[in-house]
Amino acid sequence: MAAAARGYSGVWRRAWQRAVACNARGGAVLAGKSGLAPWVPVVGLEIHAQISSNSKLFSGSQVQFAAPPNSLVSFFDASLPGTLPSHQNGSSAVVQKLLTGVLNRRCVEAAVMTGLALNCSINKKSLFDRKHYFYADLPAGYQITQQRVPIAVNGSLSYSLCIDNKMSQMVTKTVRIKQIQLEQDSGKSLHDDTRSQTLVDLNRAGVGLMEVVMEPDMCCGEEAAAAVRELQLILQTLGSSQAVMAEGQLRVDANVSVHHPGEHYGVRTEVKNINSIRFLAKAVDYEIERQIEELENGGTILNETRAFDSKLGCTVPMRDKEGKQDYRFMPEPNLPPLILYDAKSLPANMNHQQVVNIDWIHERLPDLPSVKRAKLVEQYGILPEHSFTLLVLAELWKGEGKTPLEIVKEKKLELIQDQKELEQICQAVIDGQENEVMAIKAGNRKVLNKLIGLVQRETQGRSNPVLVKQLLEKKLSE
């Protein structure tokens, strides 16, 4: 292990150097060895988000983190003979309720809400499929998912990241969302190496998931991390998922490949079940560098599944995918199509409480993180890059109902109260920003926010933005 770690350290160091260079240029082309063509890294993500719901996707079993093993398992979750999923109970008999899994409406609404927030088209008719594979923690031998016609398709997610780790230099990028599908989670296998045995906990079996599939539009670990970080904030804002990675509520699979400019995409590898945004960035950058070095040394890239070893800081092989696993996808025979409605197609004599109404959900979408950040910049005159940190702090204090300015005070950042001192700083900023001052006097009031932000930067965030705005307006009108 120690020898392996020493061998990987150089690769890991160079991976970070290339990732930083990639971000600095705002592009995706990495230099190869001297005399060799450059490389284009390609990164796509598949993200499994556990839906915030009191019960599972098809059963009434409770969802609770760290409950005693196998304490939250229904007959349906354990796939006992005779159990079936359905959209609604076919009988009120107690035995029938125990044996029949009923689709959780809350999970459907959460998926629709997430799809709308990610600019997706919502399919009014979606289908369920069976994905077959054998594993000890999948008692049915298949997973119920949505492979052919998922609940949402063709969306996008905008995210921001810094260049060269400088908050003052930020770029905004967009990744396409291929689809969002509803599916069941599997149970959890607990491997006891000491006793050479594997134990199975089915508490998680059947929990509702949203799988968010992102197109391969990213080029390095920091981009992948920034996209997941923004998705995590959106899910938490919507309440559709708590998205706590430490509790397995958000798990990421990264697909990574490299190729020369103008060529087809290279053979990709999949890094499975990454449970930390920091580890995601490291895993992707390491895998990019590993593939480049392998190819430049005359090797080949295997189409395989790998895992990220956080202790060694590298990816390690799990299983190869050269002989592609046949999941034998087939339509779920016990589930009819899932039908959603909007205001135009809502049947007569029905309301949104009887069906899932897309328009009703859309009208109740909260402000998303990007909108909240824009409002913070507008209302408090802070720099856009500071709004990211302040929004995170606001989320942490959300339960206590604190405003951003109250958060600043909580963080022991005393505001500058001396008006003369602030006037001097404001005047210095005005004197150094002639073009902005001319724009403001010409009627472009939005530029005033930049001056307020510059004052905030000079005072390290310790100036009252409301007072700063008043002082700037006064001086600009003189």
Order of alpha helices (4+ residues) and beta strands (2+ residues): alpha-beta-beta-alpha-beta-alpha-beta-beta-beta-beta-beta-beta-beta-beta-beta-alpha-beta-beta-alpha-beta-beta-beta-beta-alpha-alpha-alpha-alpha-alpha-alpha-alpha-alpha
